[in-house]
Amino acid sequence: MLGPLQVPDSNGHIAEDVIHAAKHRILISVLLIRRNQSVPIRSLIDEIWGDKPPGTAENLVRQYVSQLRRKLAPAGNPGSGSFIETRPSGYVLHLEPNRFDRDVFEEHVRAAERLVAAGDITTGEACLSQALELWRGPALSDVQQSPIVIAEANRLGERLIGARELLLQTMLSASRSDEVVSEASALVSENPYREKLRALQIRALYSGGRRADALEACLRVRQDLSELGLEPGPELVALHAAVLRDDPTLVVHVDDPVSRNAHSAVGVVHTTPAQLPRDLPDFVEDATTPRSEDVVAASDDLADPVTVVSGMVGMGKTALTVRRAHEAIERFPDGQVFVDLKGEGDNPEDPEVTIRRVLRSFGMSEDDVPRGLDAASAFYRSQMAFRRVLVILDNARDESQIRPLLLSGPVARVVITSRRVLPGVDGATQIRLNPMSDELSLRMFTAVVGVERVQQEPEAARKVVGACAGMPLALRIAGTTLAARPHAQIAGLAKRLESRDVLDYLEIGGIELRPRLASAVDSLSERQRVLLHAIGRLGDDLTAGATGRLSQCGKASVNVDTLEDDLDQLVDQHVVQAVRHESQQHVTYRVNRLLREHLRTCSDARVPLDC
C-alpha cells in the first residue's frame, strides 16, 4: 500500500500486477484499509461506482470477491485461501499485521517515537530509517480514487511527512545540521506551509552557523503564509525572536547532553506524571455510551488528536473521560495529565498558568518556561510533540482558554470537557452527552445503593430514578445518601424528591446540585436567560411550530425573529435539549426537570414572566 498496490500471488510472491482490473483493485484496497473490520456491501458499491452503480452491483461485488479469493489463495490449496470472510452485512479481510506494509510502517514509527521520547536518539533514527525504506512512492498511487482510498492515502501521506520531520529532529539533535538543511529544504519546497518543517529548517541553518540565512528563512515563511492571509504561529514567532537575539541555546553541540536534550523531543522532561483521578466504581454504560476510541482517540488509525466532551451540569463528562482514560492508559506511557480549568467558576485558570503547571508536572522549573503566552505555548508544544501523553483539560470555559493548550504532535492526545459545545476547536471530535435512559439510570442507582435494597423496594427505586431526570450526579448524590444510611427506606427519599423542593435533598458531603445549576444559568446572556425561563415555564417539550407561545410571556422580551438561533445557542450551552423525532420529522425542545425546578425557585428578578 505504501506506493503502487502490491499483493501476494498464489505462490506468495509480491507483485504489482497480480490484480489487474481497476474495480478489483479498489475492492481489495478498501478491504485492506479496513483490515479485520466488516465492510458493508453498500460501502463497497459506493467506493467502486460512486453515485451511479449498475442494477447488478451487489452481484458484481460478490463475483469480484470470489475472483479475488482464487487469485490470493495459497498454491495447491485454493479452497483454504479465503482470508476474505463473508459476513451477513459484507466482507472482512483477515490479515496478520506483519504481512501489511502499512502496519509495519506504523509500528516502526511508534517505536521510534517512544525511543526518541526516552532520549535514545540513535536507535530511534534507525527505526525511522526502516520505516521510510518501506515506501515505494505515493500511497495507493495506481488505484482509482474513491472516498476511502483518498482519505487513507492522505492520512498515510501525513504520517510519512511526520516521520520525516521526526527523522530531521533526530539528525538535528546529533548536530548534523548540514544534512538537515539539505533534507528540510527539499521537503519545504514540497510543503511550503508546514510550519514545523520551516522551524526545523531555520534551527538547522542557525545551528550550522548560517544566522543570516536563518533570518531570511524566517522572513520567507512569513511572506509565504501572508499569501494565504495567515500569520506565523507562536512557535515560528518565538523562533524568529530567538534568532534575532542570537540565542545561544539554539545551537546544538553533539558532545553537550544539555544542549542536545534542549533540541530533542524530550527537552528537559525528567518525570512521568500519572494524574488521572480515581475511576468511579459505580460507572455504568450501554451501547450508546461513547467508547475509548471515541473519547481518547486511543486507536492509531484515528487522526483527530483532540476530543471535546460536552454536556449539561452533572451529566458525567468527567466520569466518562476518566473511565476511558484508565482503559487506554497503556497507550500513554509518557504521562497522563489532568487539569481542572475552573471554567464554571468566576475565575477560570489563565492558559499560561496551566501551561506552567503541566510542564512542572514533567519536572521543569519556572525558569525553563519562557515568559508570555505565545512563547510558553510554543515551548509547551515542542516539549510534548513526540511524547505519547494524554492531557485532560477538565471544565473548560471557552475556545480562547483552550487553544494555547492544544498539542500538535502525532501521538499526544487532548480531551476537553465543557458544559458548552466548543465548535471553535478546529478538527476536534465532538461528543455530546445527553441524559441517561431510565434503564441505565436504574443500573447506576443500583450500583451505588446495592442490589438487595433495590430489589426490596423496586417501585420506590424507579421513582427516585425518575426524579433524578437521567442526571448521573443527581443519581450519585441520591444513591450515596441512602448508602450512608442503611436504615433509611428508598420510599422516604422518593417522596422527598417528588416534592417541589427536590434540589434541597440533592446534596451530600459538600456536593450540591443547586449551585452548579445556578452557575450554568448565570453564565447566560440576559436574552438567553429570558428564553430559558420561558421554555421552562411552558413545559417539558416545545415544538418549533409552537414557539409562538413564547412571545406571549408577558413582559419577557422573547424575539421571535431570532428564536431559532437563540434556541440553538441554548442547546449548545446544554441548558436546553433538542430531541429529533424521526417518525414525525420535527424537533422538540425541553429543559431538564432539575434545571426547571431551579428556574422555578431562583426568583430571577431579571426575568419578568407571567406566561
LUMLO-215541 format. One record per atom (N, C-alpha, C, O): x, y, z. Coordinates in steps of 0.05 Angstrom, whole numbers, plus 5000, padded with zeros to 4 digits. Each point is the difference from the previous one (the first is absolute). Layout:
REM residues N
XYZ/...
END
This chain:
REM residues 611
501649765000/498450245000/501750255000/499150214991/503349775019/501850245001/501450044974/502449984997/496050094983/500850024972/497949884983/497749995008/503049934967/498049854984/499149755015/501649875014/495950054982/498949775014/501549754993/500349944976/500549915044/501349744996/498749795017/499550065024/499949714965/498849785016/501549744993/501149984978/498949825040/501349754994/498449834980/497549995002/503949884980/498649824982/499649735014/500549975024/498549834961/499449745012/502549865011/499849815016/502650284976/502449885010/501350175022/502249945011/496450284997/501050175021/501950214991/501150155016/499349874957/501850214990/498650274998/497750014990/503650205019/498950264999/500450124972/502249994989/495750125000/500250134974/497850214997/498049995014/502450194966/498050214996/497949924979/498050144998/502449634988/498249934979/498349755005/498949884982/501050045044/498449775006/497050064995/498649834990/500650415017/497250084996/500050234979/501050215005/497849734972/500150204978/497650185000/500350244997/497349655006/497550154995/499850235020/500549975024/498850274966/499950235017/498049975023/500550085023/497249804972/498049975021/500949805020/499450025024/502049774968/501149815019/502050145018/500249945024/501450244965/502050145016/498750195020/501150025023/496750104970/498650175019/499049825023/500350075023/498549714970/498849825019/502049905020/499650015024/502749894966/502049895018/501350225017/500849965023/499450284965/501250235015/498250085024/501050045022/496449974973/498250085022/500049785022/500050075023/500149684969/500149785020/502650015016/500049955024/502250124962/502550035014/500050235020/500949985022/498050254969/499950235017/498349945025/500750095022/497249764974/498349925023/500649725010/498349855009/504350084990/500949735007/498849915027/500050155019/499049604980/498849875025/497550145009/499249975023/499650194960/497450135006/498049934978/500749974977/496850005031/497949944981/499450254983/499450215011/500749764963/499350214982/497449944986/499849804986/498150365018/497449944988/500150004969/501650154988/496849685000/499949994971/499250274989/501050094979/497250055035/499250274990/502350194999/500250164981/501749825038/502350184999/501849924977/501150184987/499349565008/501649924977/498950094974/501550094982/495849905015/498750104976/500650304996/500650094978/499150065044/500550294998/502850064992/500550184985/501449665026/502850054994/500749944971/501550144987/497349655002/500749904973/498550174979/501350074980/496249995024/498450134979/499150285007/498850144983/501649955042/499150275007/497050015001/498649815010/500250414980/497150035001/498649904975/497650054996/503949794987/498749894976/500549704998/501249914981/498049935039/500549714999/498049874980/497850094997/503149694991/498249854983/497949855017/500449965024/497549954963/497949865015/501049735011/498949905019/503250004969/501149745009/502550035018/501549825003/498850425009/502450065015/500649805022/502349925004/495650005011/500549825023/501049734990/501849885012/497050024966/501049744989/502850034989/501649815003/499050424985/502750044990/502150005022/502249894997/497150245026/501950005023/500549715009/502349945006/495649904995/500449725008/501849854980/501749845009/498050214966/501749884980/502950095003/501849844999/498650425005/502750105004/501449875024/502349934998/496250045024/501249885024/500749714994/502249915008/496149954978/500649724993/502649984983/501649835004/498650354976/502450014983/502550075016/502149894995/497650305024/502350075016/500949775018/502449965004/495749895006/500749775017/501749804984/502049905010/497250054965/501649814984/502850104994/501949855000/498350414995/502650124994/501950005024/502449974997/496450065027/501750035024/500349745015/501450005021/497349784970/500149745015/502849894999/501450034980/499549845042/502749875000/500149784978/498149864994/504250124994/500449804978/499549725010/500949935022/497749914962/499549725007/497649965018/499349775004/499650445007/497749965018/498250254997/499550145020/499449904956/498450244996/497650035018/499250225006/499649565003/497650015016/500550125028/498250105012/504349884997/500550095028/501150295001/500650105021/499550034956/501250265000/498150235003/500750234996/496949715013/497950215002/500550175025/498549975020/503650204980/500350175023/498250254997/500250185016/498249834962/497850194999/497549855009/499049824987/500150255037/497749865013/497450144993/499850255001/498249594993/497350114995/498650045027/499849815016/499150424988/498350065023/497250074990/499650054977/498449945041/497250064991/499850274986/498450034982/503250165027/499750274988/502150074980/499850204987/502349635010/502150074982/502349815001/499649765002/502950354998/502449834999/502150115019/500250235006/501549585004/502350065017/502549884988/500049774994/502050405003/502649904991/501749955025/500850185014/499949564991/501749935023/502949994991/500749864980/500950305033/502850024992/501750055025/499450185015/502849674988/501750055023/501650264996/500850064978/499750095044/501350264997/502749984986/500750184984/500949615021/502750004988/500049944970/502150004988/495549955001/499849964971/499050264986/499649994975/500250225039/498850244989/501950235005/500650085022/500550044956/502050205002/499150255016/501650135014/495849934984/499050235015/500349965030/500950185014/498449584996/500249945028/502949995009/500750095022/501149804961/502849995007/501250285002/501550065019/497750114962/500950285001/499050145026/501650135013/495949844993/498950125024/501449915025/500550165018/500149584984/501349895023/502850115003/500950075022/500649954956/502750115000/499950295010/501750095016/496450074974/499850285007/499350025030/501150175014/497049674995/499350015029/502449935017/500550135021/501049674971/502449925015/502050235001/501250065020/499150074957/501950234998/499150225018/501750135014/495749934987/499050215017/500549955029/500750175015/499049574993/500549935028/503050035006/500750105022/500949814960/502950015004/501050295002/501650075018/497550104964/500850285000/499150135025/501450165012/496149784996/498950125025/501649925024/500350155019/500949604980/501649905022/502950104998/501649935018/499150214961/502750104997/501949834984/502350074997/496849704993/501649824984/499850094971/498649884984/502950335009/499850134973/501049814979/498849984978/503449885027/501349834980/498249774991/499649964976/499349905044/498349774993/497450104987/498949874982/500150365028/497650114989/500450074970/498349954984/504050165010/500650074972/500149754983/499150004977/502049785034/500249754985/497149894994/499549914978/498850115041/497249914996/498650174979/498549904983/502050365017/498850174980/501149944972/498450004981/504149945017/501249934974/498749744989/499349984976/500249835042/498749754992/497150064990/499149894980/499650295034/497250074993/499950134973/498349944983/503650255012/499950154975/500949834976/499250054977/502449745028/500949834978/497749834988/500249904978/497550085037/497749854990/498550154978/498549874986/501950385012/498550164980/501249974972/502450024996/495849944985/500849974972/498850224982/500449994975/498350205037/498750224986/497550085015/499549905022/498950284967/497550085013/498249765005/499849824984/498950185039/498349775008/497849964980/498650184992/501149565000/497849914982/499950174975/497850074991/504550004999/500150194977/498849904975/499350164982/500449575015/498949894975/497249895004/499049854983/499750235039/497249915005/498150234994/500550235007/497449704978/498050214993/499050135026/499449875020/500450404979/499350155024/497149955008/498250024984/501449925042/497449985012/500250125027/502250055010/495550025003/500250155025/501849875021/501650145012/498149604993/501649875020/502949994992/501850045017/498849904958/502749994990/501450275002/502350025009/496250194983/501150275002/500650075029/502250115006/495949845012/500550065028/502449865012/501550125015/498749624979/502349855011/502650094987/502050015015/498150044959/502450104988/500950265012/502450055005/495750135000/500650265013/501149955028/501950135009/496849695006/500849955028/502949895000/501650095016/498949724967/502749894999/502050204991/502350005009/496950184973/501850214992/500850185023/502350095002/495749975015/500650155024/501849865019/501950115012/497749634992/501749845017/502949994989/501950005015/498349994958/502649994987/501550265006/502350005008/496450234987/501450255005/500650045029/502150115007/496149795011/500650015029/502549835007/501650095017/498749684971/502349835005/502650134990/502149995012/497650144965/502450144989/500850245017/502350065004/495650075007/500650225019/501449905025/501950125009/497249665001/501349885024/502849924994/501850035016/498749864960/502749924992/501850254999/502349995010/496750234979/501650245000/500650105028/502150105006/495949875012/500450075028/502349845012/501750115015/498349634980/502249845012/502750074988/502050015014/498050054960/502550084987/501150275011/502450035004/495750155001/500850265011/501049965029/501950145008/496949685007/500949945027/502849885000/501450025020/499449864958/502749894997/502050194987/502149924991/497150345008/501850214988/500649964971/502150084990/496149794995/500449974971/498350214986/498349944983/502350315023/498450224990/500150034969/498050074988/504349885000/500250024971/498249814986/498750074980/501149685030/498349804988/497150095003/498349964982/501050155042/497350085005/499250234982/497850014989/504050185006/499450224982/499449904972/498050084988/503649735003/499549894973/497449854998/498450054981/501049785038/497549845000/497650185005/498049984986/502250205033/497850175007/499350194977/497750054994/504350054992/499550184978/498449864978/498250124988/502649635006/498549854980/497149955008/498250034984/501449915042/497349955009/498450265001/497650004994/503750225013/498650265001/499050084972/497850124998/503749824982/499250074972/497449854993/498450094984/501249675028/497649844994/497850075019/497649974994/503150135030/498050065021/500650285012/500750025023/498950194961/500950275009/498450115024/501050185013/496649714993/498450115021/500149845026/498550045018/503349764983/500249835023/502050135020/502450004995/496550125026/501650175017/502249855015/502150105006/497349655002/502149855014/502449954983/502350025010/497349924964/502349974982/501650264998/502450005000/496150224998/501550264997/501650055025/502250114999/496749825025/501450045025/502549835001/502150095009/497849664982/502349834999/502150114981/502449995007/496850114970/501950124981/501450235013/502450034997/496150155016/501250245013/501949925022/502250115002/497149695015/501749915021/502649894989/502250055010/497549794968/502449884988/501950214988/502449995003/496450214984/501750214989/501550155022/502450054997/496250025024/501350145022/502149835013/502250095006/497149664999/501949825014/502549954983/502149955011/497650084963/502349964982/501650254995/501750014983/497750205033/501650254998/499050194978/501450184992/496249774998/498950164978/497750185010/497749974992/503050215026/498050175013/498550174980/497550035002/503950094979/498750174980/498049844983/497850094994/503049674999/498249834984/497549925017/497849984990/502749975036/497849935018/498050235002/497649964999/503450305003/498350235000/498550034974/497650065000/503749894978/498750014974/497849794998/497850064989/502749705022/497949794999/497650085017/497749944994/502850215029/497850105017/498350194984/497549995001/503850194984/498550204985/498549864977/497750084993/503549724995/498849864977/497449855008/498050014986/502149865037/497649865009/497850195007/497749944995/503050295016/497950205005/498750104974/497650034999/504150014981/499050094974/498249784987/497950064989/503049695013/498449784988/497349975014/498049974986/502050065040/497449975015/498250244995/497649975000/503650264995/498450244996/498449984974/497950124997/503049724984/498649964975/497349855005/498150024984/501849845039/497549875008/498450175020/498049915010/503050334996/498750165020/500649925028/498450065018/503849794987/500749905026/502550125011/501750104985/498649905041/502450075014/501449755010/498749805005/503950214999/501449775011/498949935028/499250185015/500949564992/499049925026/502050075022/502250104994/497049865031/501750085023/502849885000/501950135007/498349624984/502749875000/501950144981/502350055007/496750024969/501750154981/500650285009/502250104997/495850035016/500550275011/502249995021/501850165000/498049655018/502049975022/502749934988/502150105010/498049734969/502549934988/501350234986/502450045002/496050124984/501050254987/501350185020/502150114996/496549935027/501150175021/502649895011/501850165006/498449584997/502449885010/502450044981/502250055009/497249934965/502150044980/500950295001/502450064998/495850135004/500650285000/501850075024/501850164998/497649725025/501650075024/502549825002/501450005020/499149844960/502349824999/500149825024/502149985014/495749894991/499749835024/501849754997/499749844982/502350145036/501949774998/498849735004/501149804992/496550185021/498849745005/499049884974/499249765000/500750394978/499049894975/502249824987/499349834983/503250205025/502149844989/500349735014/500149995025/499949794959/500349745012/502949914999/501250014979/499849905044/502749905001/499849705006/499049925021/502049914961/499749715003/501249895025/499049805010/503250325000/501349905024/498850125025/500949935022/497250244976/498850135023/497149895004/498250094986/501449735033/497449885003/497950205008/497649974992/503150245022/498050205007/499050154975/497650034996/504350054987/499250134975/498549814982/498050084988/502949675010/498649814983/497249955009/498149984984/501549995043/497449955010/498150244996/497649974997/503650275003/498350234997/498750014972/498050144996/503249714985/498950004973/498749734992/499049974978/501249845041/498749754994/497150015006/499050205010/499649584984/497150005006/499549995030/497850065009/504249865006/499649965028/500350265015/498750055021/503050134970/500550255014/501249945027/501849835003/497150305017/501149975027/498149845018/500050025024/498349824963/498149845015/501449785016/501749864990/497750125036/501349815017/498049815014/500949795010/496650284992/498149835014/497649934982/499650134980/498949675029/497749914985/497550045018/499649845018/498850364976/497750055017/497949784996/499649904978/499050035043/497849814999/497750125017/499749925023/498950264966/498250185015/497049924997/498350165009/501149624978/497249944996/498649975027/501049865018/496650264985/498549965024/499049715003/500249854981/498850085042/499049735005/497749944981/498250174996/501849594993/497849914984/497749925018/500349855019/497350254975/497749965017/499049714997/499549914978/500249945044/499149724998/497149974991/499249794991/499250425012/497149984993/499550104971/497750044993/504449994991/499650094972/498649774985/500749775002/497250314983/498549804984/499950104972/500350244994/499249584987/499950074972/498349814985/499349785009/499950304966/498649834982/501050054972/502150124996/496549784984/500950024973/500250284990/501550064981/497250135032/500150284991/502250165012/500650224992/500849665028/502150145014/502550024982/500949794990/500350455007/502450024983/502249825010/500549975024/500949904957/502149815007/502850145003/500250244995/501849615012/502750115004/501050134975/501250225001/498449644976/501050114975/498750264993/501150174985/496449875024/498650254995/501150235018/500350224991/500149715034/500650215020/503050075000/500750244998/501149575004/502850065002/501549944975/502550015000/496149934978/501349944974/502249805004/502250044990/497249755024/502049805007/501149854976/502149885002/496350114977/500949854976/501950174983/499350234995/502949664997/501850154983/498950044972/501150164984/496749715009/498750054974/498450255000/499150094979/500450035044/498450245002/501850244999/502050025015/497450174967/501850224996/499550245019/501850155005/495849885006/499450235016/501349975027/499449825015/502550374992/501449995026/498550145022/500950005023/496850124972/498550155020/497149915001/498749964979/500250005045/497249935004/498850205019/501250075020/496450024974/498550175018/497549855010/498349924984/501650035042/497649875012/498450225014/500950125019/496749934971/498450215011/497349895010/499149794991/499850355028/497449915011/499150185022/501550175010/496149804998/498850165022/501549965026/501449805003/498350385015/501049975027/499149735011/497749924998/504249935014/499449755013/499549764982/498949805009/501850234965/499349794981/502249794997/499749824983/502450195033/502049795001/502250024980/501249804991/499450455000/502150044981/502849915010/501449864987/499250235037/502649935012/500149705006/502149874995/495850025016/500049715006/500449834975/501649815001/497150264977/500449854975/502950034991/501249804992/499850445008/502750054990/502149855016/501849884989/497950135038/501949865017/499849704996/502149875000/495550024998/499749714995/501449924974/501649815000/498050344979/501249934974/503050045001/501549854987/499450355028/502950045002/501349775015/502249914992/496649995029/501149775014/500149754982/501949855001/496050124983/500049774982/502250014979/501049794991/499850455001/502150034979/502750095011/501750094985/498749875041/502350125013/502649894989/502150144999/497949614992/502549884990/500950134973/502349984993/495950164994/500750134975/501450275005/500950134981/499249965044/501250255006/502249975022/499750105022/502449754971/502149945020/501650245009/501449995020/498550234964/501750235007/498650205019/501250205007/496349745000/498850175020/497050044995/499150004978/499450035044/497250074999/499650245018/500649995024/498550234965/499750255014/497050075002/498549974981/500750125043/497350085005/500050285012/501250055020/497450144966/500050275010/497150105001/498549984981/500750135042/497450135003/500350294993/501450155013/497349934964/500350274991/498150205013/500150244995/498249665023/498350175017/498250184982/499450235007/499749664971/498450164981/497350065010/498750194989/500249675030/497350055010/500050225021/497850095008/504549985003/500150205021/500450284990/500050054976/500450135043/500450284993/502950064991/500650214988/501249615019/502950054994/501249764984/501549845012/497850134962/501249784985/503050034998/501150235001/500349554998/502950005001/501150124974/499249944978/502850235025/501450124977/501649794985/501349845013/498650154960/501449794985/503049995006/501149785001/500250455003/502949995006/500549865026/502049865003/496350195017/500249875026/499849704996/501449845012/496650084972/499649714994/502549884987/500849785008/500350364972/502449894987/502249965020/501349794999/499250405018/502249985019/499449775020/501849855008/495750124999/499349785019/500549734987/501049825012/498250154962/500449754986/502949944997/500949775006/500750424986/502949954996/501449955026/501949855001/497250275021/501249935026/499549715007/501649875013/496150034979/499449715006/501949824985/500349765008/501150344972/502049844985/502850065011/502049924988/498250235034/502650045012/501450264993/502350045008/496350144978/501350254992/499650215022/498149995016/503750204985/499850225018/498850244986/499750004976/499650205040/498850244989/502050134980/499150124980/503549875026/502050124983/500249874973/501050124981/498249625017/500249864975/498050104979/500549984976/497350145033/497850074982/500250304994/500150165018/499949914956/500250284993/497550165009/497949885003/502550385001/497850175009/498350084976/500950024977/496550045028/498250074979/498449764990/501249794997/496350254997/498349784993/500949874974/500249754998/500450414981/500749884974/502649845002/500149774990/501950345024/502549855002/499749765018/501149794993/497450235028/499649775018/498449784985/500649765004/497550324980/498449804985/501749864980/499849754997/501950394989/501849884980/501949815014/500549784990/500650305032/501849825015/498649755010/501149784998/496550265012/498349775009/499649804978/500349765004/498950344972/499549824978/502649854991/500049774993/502250385008/502549874992/500849785020/500949794991/498650255034/500749805020/498349754998/500949785005/496650264988/498149784999/499849874972/498749794997/502650324983/499549934972/500249704995/498349894985/503749985026/500449724992/499749815024/501049785001/497550315018/499549835024/497249894999/498150144992/501649615016/497449885001/498750075026/499949855019/499050404982/498850105024/497050054995/499150054978/499449935044/497150065000/499750245018/500649995024/498350234966/499450245015/497050045001/498750044980/500249945045/497150055004/499750285011/500950065021/497750114964/499450275008/497150015009/498150024983/501549965043/497349975010/498750275006/501450185009/496049844986/498550235008/500950264986/500650205012/499649784961/500950234984/497750204997/497749934998/503050325001/498050214996/499450054971/497749994992/504450064991/499550074972/502549944984/502149905011/497850154963/502249944982/502550165006/502249894997/497550365011/502450165005/501749895023/502450045000/496349835019/501549885022/501449744991/502049925011/497049964968/500949744991/502250014979/501949845001/497950344980/501850004977/502949995006/501549854988/499550315032/502949985006/500949745012/502349945002/495749895006/500649755014/499949764982/500549775009/498850274966/499849784981/502849914991/501850164999/498549594994/502549894992/500049934970/497949944989/504450064999/500249964971/501549744993/500349944977/500649925043/501649764995/498349774989/497650005003/503749804985/498549784987/498949805020/498349834993/502750165032/499249795018/498850105026/498949845016/501250424989/498750125024/497050024996/499150044977/499449945044/497150024999/499050215021/501150005022/497050164970/498850195018/497049955001/498749984979/500250005045/497149975004/499050235017/501150065021/496950084969/498950245013/497249935010/498449894985/500950185039/497349985009/498950285005/501550185010/496149874983/498850265003/496949985000/498949814989/499850375025/497150005000/498950154976/497650044997/504250054985/499350124975/501249854977/502149885002/496450114976/501349904975/502150204992/499650245002/502749664989/502250184992/500649964970/502049884993/496450244990/500449954971/502550134989/501049934978/500150275037/502450144991/502649845004/502150104992/497749665020/502449845002/500349844974/498749794997/502850314985/500149894972/500849715000/501949925014/496749924970/500749734996/499449815023/500849764998/498050345023/499549835023/497649814996/498250064985/502049715027/497749825001/498150105022/500850045023/496750014970/498150125018/498149785011/498749864984/501250105042/498249815013/498250155019/500850145018/496549834977/498150135017/498749795018/499049794990/500950265036/498749815019/497250105006/499650235007/498549594990/497250055007/499349855025/501549835009/496150235002/499249855024/499949704995/499449914978/501149935043/500049714997/497249904998/498150135010/501649644978/497449874999/499149905028/501749985018/495749974985/499049905026/501449745008/500749965023/499749864957/501349755006/502850035010/500849885019/500850294967/502750045008/500150155027/501849955016/496450244988/499950145025/499549815023/501250025021/497049794975/499449815021/502449825006/500549935023/501050004956/502449845004/502150155017/501249895017/499050374977/502050165016/499050035029/501649975018/495950094986/498950025027/500449755015/500750005024/498949774963/500349745013/503049955007/500649895021/501250204961/502949975006/500850155024/501849915015/496950324991/500850165023/498649895026/501349985021/496149964977/498449935023/500449715008/500149935024/500149904956/500149715005/497649854988/497850105002/502749674987/497949854987/497849925020/497650024993/503149895030/498049905019/498050225008/497649945000/503350305005/498150215008/498150084977/497750055005/503449954971/498350074977/498049794995/497750054994/503149695010/498149794996/497850005021/497749924994/502950185029/497950025021/498050224995/497749985008/503250234979/498250234994/500350094970/500850224995/498449614987/500550064972/498450244990/501050164984/496549875025/498350224991/501250275010/500150194985/500749815040/501150255011/502650064986/500650244996/501049564998/502550054985/499550134973/501450184992/496549724994/499350124974/499150295004/500650174982/498149905040/499250275004/502450185005/500050234990/501949675025/502450165005/501550054973/500950224995/499349574989/501350034975/498650204982/501350174987/496049825013/498550194984/500450295009/500250184984/500049855043/500350275011/502850124993/500350244998/501649584997/502850104994/500350074970/502150094992/495949854992/499850104972/502549934983/500850164984/500249605020/502249914983/502750135006/501849984983/498550175039/502450145006/501849835019/499249955022/503149974968/501849825017/500750125027/500149865020/500450414981/500850125025/497749985020/500449945024/497150114967/497749995018/499749715009/499449965024/500949854959/499749725007/502149925021/499549855018/503050254978/502149935018/499550125028/500449875020/498650384981/499450135025/497849845014/500149945024/497750004961/497849865012/500949725010/499349925022/502249944962/500949735008/501950015023/499849835018/502050364982/501950025022/498650075026/500849915021/497150264977/498550075024/498849755013/500149965024/498849864959/498949755011/502249815009/499749875021/502450114964/502249825008/501250075027/500949835015/499150434991/501150095025/498149965023/500750025024/496749914970/498049965020/498649734996/497850004988/503549795020/498949734995/497249965011/498549834990/500750335030/497449965012/497850144985/497649945003/503150254979/498050164986/498649844978/501249824988/496350255007/498549874979/500250174974/500150255001/500149614977/500050134974/497550164996/500050224988/497749685021/497550144996/500050275013/498850194990/502549845033/500150265013/501550204983/499050234998/503249694991/501550194982/498350064975/500050224991/498749574998/498350044976/497950215005/499550174983/499249825041/497950205006/501250285001/498750194990/503649845023/501250275001/500850104973/499750244994/501449584989/500950094973/497750074982/500450144980/497249765025/497750064984/498750275008/498150094987/503050035034/498950265009/501150234983/501849954984/497150285020/500950244985/502750105011/501250184987/499849715035/502650085011/502149794995/501749955016/498149924961/501749774994/503050075003/501549835010/499350414982/502950065001/501050025028/502449985005/495950075015/500850015028/501149735009/501649995019/497549804969/500749735008/502349884983/500849775005/500150384975/502149904983/502650145008/501150164985/499849775038/502550125011/501049815021/498649915018/504150044981/501249825021/503050054999/501250024979/500050005045/502950015002/501250234985/502249984989/496550255010/501150244986/499449994970/500850194986/497949615004/499349994972/497150084997/498249875010/501450364977/497350114996/499450044971/501850074984/495849885008/499250034973/499150284994/500550114978/498150025041/498950264995/502150214992/499550144980/502849895034/501950214991/501149954972/500650194985/499649565007/500949944973/498050084979/500750124979/496849835027/497950094981/499850304999/499750114979/500650025044/500050295001/502350124983/499650204986/502749675016/502350104985/499549984970/500750174984/498049615007/499449964972/498150224990/500450104978/497649965038/498150214992/501350285000/499550164982/502149895039/501250275002/502050054978/500550244993/500649564994/501950044979/498650084974/501450084981/496049915017/498550074976/499750304998/500250155020/499449944955/499350284996/497150055010/498549815005/500850444998/497350075009/497949884981/498049905009/502450134965/498149904981/499749705002/497849894997/504549975007/499949715002/498549925026/498649805000/501850355022/498649935024/497050044998/498549835009/500750384977/497250054995/498849764985/497949905008/503450014971/498949784984/500049745016/498149854998/504050105017/500249765016/497749995020/498749795003/500950435012/497850005019/497349964987/498349865010/501450264966/497449974986/499549714992/497849905003/504349974986/499749714992/499449835025/498349834999/503250235023/499649845024/497250045011/498849815011/500050434985/497450055010/497849874983/497949935011/502750024964/497949904982/499849705000/498149894988/503749965024/499749715002/502449854990/502150114993/497549625006/502249824993/501050034971/502450054996/495849934985/500850004972/498650224985/497650055003/504050094982/498950234984/500849954971/502449984994/495750004988/500649964972/500750274987/499250215010/502349774968/500750254986/497550154990/499950244999/498049604995/497550124990/498550155022/498350174994/502349765031/498650135022/501650225014/499250105021/503049974967/501750205013/498750285001/500950175015/496949874970/498650255001/498950055028/499750235008/499849565007/499150035027/502050165018/499250125019/503349864973/502150145016/499650304999/500850145019/498149964959/499750294997/497850105018/499650255003/498849575009/497850085016/500750005030/498250025017/504449974990/500849985028/500150285013/502150085011/495850064987/499750265015/502350194993/500450084977/501050005044/502150204997/502649894989/501850164993/498449585004/502549894990/500450074970/498249964984/504250145010/500550094973/501249774983/502450014994/496049804999/500949784984/499750084971/497850064990/504449954995/500050094973/499449764981/501749834996/495950174993/499249774983/501749994975/500449784989/500550455001/501550004975/502749865002/500949884981/500350135043/502649875004/499749745017/502049905010/495650004992/499449795019/501649754994/501149875018/499050054956/501349754993/503050015007/501149815011/500250424983/502950035007/500350005031/501949885010/496350265004/500250015029/499749725012/501349935019/496849914970/499649735010/502549834995/500949855018/500450184959/502449854994/502250075020/501649835008/498650434999/502050085020/499649875027/501949925013/495550064995/499449875025/500649714999/500949885020/498649994957/500749724996/503149965003/500949825012/500650364975/502949995001/501050055029/502249905007/496350255009/500850045027/499149775018/500650005024/497949814965/499149775014/498150075023/500049865021/498550354976/497850065020/497349934988/498049995014/501949964960/497749914986/500849764983/502150014987/496349785013/500649774983/498149994976/497650035003/503649944974/498449974975/499849714994/501949854998/495650064998/499549724994/498749984973/497850114995/503549744987/498949964973/498349755000/500949795008/496650244982/498249784998/499849914970/498750134984/502849665010/500249924972/497349934987/499550084978/498849785038/497549924988/498250234994/498449994981/501850235035/498250234996/501450234987/498850214995/503849764998/501550204986/499850275013/499650214986/500849805040/500150265013/501949995024/500849785009/499850455002/501850025024/498450125023/498550194996/501949705027/498950125024/502250105018/502249895000/497250315016/502050125018/499049955029/497650045006/504249885011/499249945028/502150105019/502450014994/496750065030/501850075022/500049775020/497849915008/504550005000/500249795020/498450075025/500050235009/498649575002/498250055023/501450145023/498950175013/503649744993/501450125023/500850294994/499850175018/500949894958/500650284993/497450165000/500050245009/497849644983/497550145000/499250075029/498950225005/501649595014/499450065028/501750235010/499150165016/503449854976/501750225008/498950274989/499950195014/499349814961/498950244988/497550095015/499550245003/498949575006/497650075014/500550135027/498650185009/503549735004/500650095028/502050235002/500350125021/501149944957/502250195002/498950295001/501550185009/496049874983/498950275002/501850214987/500750205013/500049754962/501850184986/498550264993/498450004981/502250215033/498650254995/500750124973/498550174990/503649734997/500850114974/498249884978/500150104977/498249705029/498449874980/497150025008/498949815012/499750404981/497250035008/498349844981/499850064976/498849745035/498349824983/497249985013/499849985025/498250014959/497449935010/498649824980/497550014997/504049814989/498949814981/499249755015/499049814987/
END
